[in-house]
Amino acid sequence: MLTVNRATLVGHAGRDPEIRALPNGGKAATFSLATAEKWTDKEGKPSEATDWHRVVVYGASVGIVETMLKKGDPVMVEGRIATRQYQDRDGVERSLTEIVVAGPQSMVNILSPRKAEADSATATGATA
């Protein structure tokens, strides 16, 4: 039986990414991603709900996230959903669900104009 664990989200970065060094010499980037749903309620009043997602990026995409992603930027991520348990500072068992972007089937696509400007500057040989 085939199983698939895949998440695709398009939203806005809730904060600048945090970059940390890994014991193997690599890096990991972590940021929050906000997705919103808008609708009109029964009285015709517009309503909105925002969901927050924790995104963890490993591998080659960390460099892009580190240099290009800023709070508020629109971004699309594709990865797998992972849930893990941990103990907080008070010793309480907690559960955390995150989108893990790692490997060839995962990606981060920053949709901001700042990225497009940097891409065209790189293509033309310009420096910042």
C-alpha positions as CSV (number, residue, x, y, z in Angstrom):
1,M,0.0,0.0,0.0
2,L,1.3,3.4,-1.0
3,T,1.4,6.2,1.7
4,V,2.1,9.9,1.2
5,N,3.1,12.5,3.8
6,R,3.2,15.8,1.9
7,A,2.2,19.3,2.8
8,T,2.1,22.3,0.5
9,L,1.5,25.7,2.2
10,V,1.4,29.2,0.8
11,G,1.4,32.0,3.3
12,H,3.5,34.7,4.9
13,A,6.6,34.4,7.1
14,G,5.6,35.3,10.7
15,R,9.2,36.2,11.7
16,D,12.7,36.3,10.3
17,P,14.1,32.7,10.2
18,E,16.3,31.5,13.1
19,I,19.4,29.7,11.9
20,R,21.2,27.1,14.0
21,A,24.3,25.0,13.5
22,L,23.8,21.2,13.6
23,P,26.3,18.7,15.1
24,N,27.0,17.3,11.7
25,G,28.3,20.7,10.5
26,G,25.1,21.6,8.6
27,K,22.5,24.2,9.3
28,A,18.8,24.3,10.0
29,A,16.4,27.2,9.6
30,T,13.2,27.6,11.5
31,F,10.4,30.1,10.9
32,S,6.6,30.4,11.4
33,L,4.3,30.6,8.5
34,A,0.8,32.1,8.6
35,T,-2.0,30.9,6.3
36,A,-5.4,32.6,6.3
37,E,-8.9,31.7,5.3
38,K,-11.4,34.4,4.5
39,W,-15.2,34.1,4.2
40,T,-18.5,35.9,4.6
41,D,-20.6,34.9,7.6
42,K,-24.4,34.5,7.6
43,E,-24.9,38.2,8.3
44,G,-22.7,39.2,5.3
45,K,-19.9,40.3,7.6
46,P,-16.4,39.4,6.4
47,S,-14.5,37.0,8.7
48,E,-11.0,35.6,8.7
49,A,-9.1,32.9,10.6
50,T,-5.3,32.5,10.6
51,D,-3.4,29.3,11.2
52,W,0.3,29.3,12.3
53,H,2.7,26.6,11.1
54,R,6.2,25.8,12.3
55,V,8.6,25.2,9.3
56,V,12.0,23.6,9.7
57,V,14.4,23.7,6.7
58,Y,17.5,21.5,6.2
59,G,20.0,21.1,3.4
60,A,20.6,23.4,0.5
61,S,17.4,25.4,1.0
62,V,18.8,26.8,4.3
63,G,21.1,29.2,2.5
64,I,18.2,30.7,0.5
65,V,16.0,31.0,3.6
66,E,18.9,32.6,5.6
67,T,19.7,35.2,3.0
68,M,16.4,35.9,1.3
69,L,13.4,35.3,3.7
70,K,12.2,38.2,5.9
71,K,9.2,38.6,8.2
72,G,6.1,39.2,6.1
73,D,7.4,37.8,2.9
74,P,5.0,35.5,0.9
75,V,6.5,32.0,0.7
76,M,5.5,28.6,-0.5
77,V,6.8,25.5,1.2
78,E,6.5,21.8,0.4
79,G,7.6,19.2,2.8
80,R,6.4,16.5,5.2
81,I,4.4,16.8,8.3
82,A,6.2,15.6,11.4
83,T,5.0,15.4,15.0
84,R,7.4,15.1,17.9
85,Q,7.2,15.0,21.7
86,Y,9.5,16.9,24.1
87,Q,9.6,18.1,27.7
88,D,9.3,21.8,28.4
89,R,11.3,23.7,31.1
90,D,8.8,22.7,33.7
91,G,9.0,19.0,32.8
92,V,5.6,18.9,31.1
93,E,5.3,16.6,28.1
94,R,4.4,18.6,25.0
95,S,3.7,17.7,21.3
96,L,4.9,19.8,18.4
97,T,3.8,19.5,14.7
98,E,6.0,21.0,12.0
99,I,6.5,21.0,8.3
100,V,10.0,19.6,7.6
101,V,11.6,20.8,4.3
102,A,14.4,18.3,3.6
103,G,15.5,16.2,0.7
104,P,14.9,16.4,-3.1
105,Q,11.1,16.3,-2.9
106,S,10.9,19.4,-0.6
107,M,11.3,23.0,-1.5
108,V,11.0,26.6,-0.3
109,N,9.9,29.2,-2.9
110,I,10.1,32.9,-1.7
111,L,7.4,34.8,-3.6
112,S,8.5,38.3,-2.7
113,P,9.5,41.1,-5.1
114,R,12.8,41.3,-3.1
115,K,13.7,37.8,-4.4
116,A,12.9,38.7,-8.0
117,E,15.1,41.8,-7.7
118,A,18.0,39.7,-6.3
119,D,17.5,37.1,-9.0
120,S,17.7,39.7,-11.8
121,A,20.7,41.4,-10.2
122,T,22.5,38.0,-10.1
123,A,21.6,37.3,-13.7
124,T,23.0,40.7,-14.9
125,G,26.1,40.4,-12.7
126,A,25.1,43.4,-10.5
127,T,26.2,43.4,-6.8
128,A,24.3,44.7,-3.8
